[in-house]
Amino acid sequence: MDRRGLGFATILLLSGCARVQHVDGGRLSDAYDPATALDRHVRTCEIDPGRCPRADRLRLDLERGFLAHAAGDRDAAYARLSALLDVEPFWTPTADPETVARRAYAVAPEPYRPLVTETLAGLGWAMLAAAERGDDAAAARAAVRFSELRERLYDARDRSEHGAFASYVAGQIFERMGRRPVARAYFREVLATRESLLARAALARTEDAQDPVANAYLAMPRPTSTGTDVGYSRIVVVVGVGHVPPLRPERLPVAFARTLAGPYVDALGIADRVDELEAMGVSEVVVPDLAPVQRSKDTPVLWVDDHRIRLERLSDLAAELEAEARGLRRLSAAAALLRAVQGQDPTFLRAPDTRSVTTLPAQVYAAELDLPPGLHQVRAEVASSSGSRRAATAVRTADRDVAVVGLTVL
């Protein structure tokens, strides 16, 4: 192992089960679940960014960005999450073995780098935070970057969600900016991946058309009537709930990892060196894997000015992440074997590791409603066997304004 690899391994081994404090409503709290906390190695990024890989710095930005948003600090959230604007993807589902092998080489030193689902969702929250701050230009930049990555990574025929909530938020942002053709494209993007009455109603609105089904959905009891009234303003509320599963180190026998990696071993040209590993008695390598978690059945309840408002689920990020992790198993095995043959200690991740995917919410819901201009109280609550959790904010709207509000109930 070279000196750099030894230093990285030593930091990880010393990290132990470190817990991290986080901001909760403006004050520090140690009540945060340690299974989703950053380990000591990642926290060194705040002190000395040069001591940690770029992947860990991005993960730190993701973690801190989501926590800042949950605490109501939209400026800090956008400042952190905007780091994703220059992120390049490192894999695609349809790549050939040689291409994936090259990406395995790139990812090998940084096995816990952000995944595609994290990046797309992070950009979604970046545009949400910017829209809440009233910075539509910054929100539009995040939306365009989201679209670029999504188009590059996924086939147009793929009907998986892939951050559908972010497409819906982007549509609202461009509609607010008066760019209705762009807004329509985003609302259609939502409808291409899932049935959404919210997106149908928004698309009909931008086309000056009528959608009876969507209109009936939006005609539920609410603080005021539909948006045909003079002097209305629209509030769009996005609610994130729960946590995605945390990552954990998993040990795989070398022989099984080789079988799992399949053609990538040959494409990397390391077949003979893997044979040497086994001859030397190296029995296993370590790959990142998602910890098993019980799927939350918590459903949020939204209140605006003490009126209960219906929420529609737009994204199941936990399911998206699990699907992506399954698709990366071969790449992870190839990268783990590559680390081993390059002389990096294949067991260096055996120490307890508490870093998470991020504080990415497991599910994302949304609602929109028309209200008279003024100050409005917005509150989201989640009731579960462990007690009730809530997040709240106040939003002031002007005549014919469109306000975008995000709440995260961790």
Secondary structure, 3 states (H helix, E strand, C coil): CCHHHHHHHHHHHHHCCCCCCEEECCEEECCCCHHHCCCHHHHHHHHCHHHCCHHHHHHHHHHHHHHHHHCCCHHHHHHHHHHHHHCCCCCCCCCCHHHHHHHHHHHCCCCCCCCHHHHHHHHHHHHHHHHHCCCHHHHHHHHHHHHHHHHHHCCCCCCCCCCHHHHHHHHHHHHHCCCHHHHHHHHHHHHHHCCCHHHHHHHHHHCCCCCHHHHHHHCCCCCCCCCCCCCCEEEEEEEEECCCCCEEEEEEEHHHHHHHHCHHHHHHCCHHHHHHHHHCCCCEEEEEEECCCCCCCCCCEEEECCEEECCEEEEEHHHHHHHHHHHCHHHHHHHHHHHHHCCCCCCCCCCCCCCCCCCCCCEEEEEEEEECCEEEEEEEEEEECCEEEEEEEEEEECCCCEEEEEEEEC
